[in-house]
């Protein structure tokens, strides 16, 4: 039951991040030739990985992809806050930025918890 709840939280984080990136793409990123396509990739990847996390429960790969998605997206955002990311310099002022960070941290934390549950349970069963 805990595993299913974590899966739902990971999927919600992924879909939330995808939604935030779609909103930002519609707002300004579609006019940026470098970052705009990356936002659309984020939208699509978030949705696909969310479906995989919910549907493909027998394998660890969707969980690892969710963590990687969250880490990569957070890293790009931190770069945009500090040194700039392909010319984009953010300042953590908008609701979209806050929700983006919240959803991506959720991907990392809950995805890592799912992985720990999967591999921790097996190690405990063996030893």
C-alpha positions in Angstrom: 0.0 0.0 0.0 2.9 2.4 0.8 4.4 1.6 -2.6 1.2 2.5 -4.4 0.9 5.8 -2.5 4.5 6.7 -3.3 3.8 5.9 -7.0 0.9 8.3 -7.0 3.0 11.0 -5.4 5.8 10.5 -7.9 3.3 10.6 -10.8 1.7 13.8 -9.4 5.1 15.4 -9.1 5.9 14.5 -12.7 2.6 15.7 -14.0 2.8 18.9 -11.9 6.2 19.7 -13.3 5.0 18.9 -16.8 2.0 21.3 -16.3 4.3 24.1 -14.9 6.6 23.8 -17.9 3.6 23.9 -20.3 2.3 27.0 -18.6 5.7 28.7 -18.8 6.1 27.6 -22.4 2.8 29.2 -23.3 3.8 32.3 -21.3 7.3 33.0 -22.7 9.4 30.0 -23.5 7.8 29.3 -26.9 9.4 32.5 -28.1 12.9 31.3 -27.1 14.5 29.1 -29.8 16.9 27.4 -27.4 15.0 26.9 -24.2 11.5 26.6 -25.7 12.0 23.1 -27.2 13.5 22.0 -23.9 10.3 23.0 -22.1 8.2 21.0 -24.5 10.5 17.9 -24.0 10.0 18.4 -20.2 6.2 18.4 -20.7 6.3 15.2 -22.8 8.8 13.4 -20.7 7.0 14.2 -17.4 3.7 12.8 -18.8 5.4 9.7 -20.3 7.4 8.9 -17.1 4.3 9.4 -15.0 2.4 6.8 -17.0 5.3 4.5 -16.8 5.6 4.9 -13.0 1.9 4.0 -12.6 1.7 1.2 -15.2 5.1 -0.5 -15.2 5.4 -1.5 -11.6 7.5 -4.6 -12.1 10.7 -2.7 -13.0 12.8 -0.1 -11.3 13.5 1.9 -14.5 10.5 4.3 -14.3 11.4 5.1 -10.7 15.0 5.9 -11.7 13.8 8.0 -14.6 11.5 10.0 -12.2 14.5 10.7 -10.0 16.7 11.6 -12.9 13.9 13.8 -14.4 13.6 15.7 -11.1 17.4 16.1 -10.6 18.0 17.3 -14.2 15.1 19.8 -14.1 16.2 21.1 -10.7 19.8 21.4 -11.9 18.7 23.4 -15.0 16.7 25.7 -12.8 19.5 26.2 -10.3 21.8 27.1 -13.2 19.2 29.6 -14.4 19.2 31.2 -11.0 22.9 31.4 -10.6 24.9 31.6 -13.9 22.1 31.5 -16.4 20.9 28.6 -18.6 21.1 29.2 -22.3 20.6 32.9 -21.7 17.7 32.5 -19.2 18.2 34.1 -15.8 15.5 33.5 -13.2 15.0 35.1 -9.9 12.5 32.8 -8.0 9.7 35.3 -8.0 6.7 33.5 -9.7 4.2 30.9 -8.6 5.3 28.8 -11.5 8.9 28.7 -10.2 7.8 27.8 -6.7 5.5 25.0 -7.9 8.2 23.8 -10.3 10.6 23.4 -7.4 8.0 21.7 -5.2 7.0 19.2 -7.9 10.5 18.4 -8.9 11.7 17.9 -5.3 8.7 15.6 -5.0 9.9 13.6 -8.0 13.3 13.2 -6.4 12.2 12.4 -2.8 9.3 10.1 -3.6 11.1 8.5 -6.5 14.1 7.8 -4.2 11.8 6.4 -1.6 10.2 4.1 -4.1 13.7 2.8 -5.1 14.7 2.4 -1.5 11.5 0.5 -0.8 12.1 -1.8 -3.9 15.7 -2.5 -3.2 15.6 -2.3 0.6 12.8 -4.8 0.7 14.8 -7.3 -1.4 17.9 -6.9 0.6 16.0 -7.3 3.8 14.3 -10.5 2.5 17.6 -12.0 1.6 19.5 -11.1 4.7 
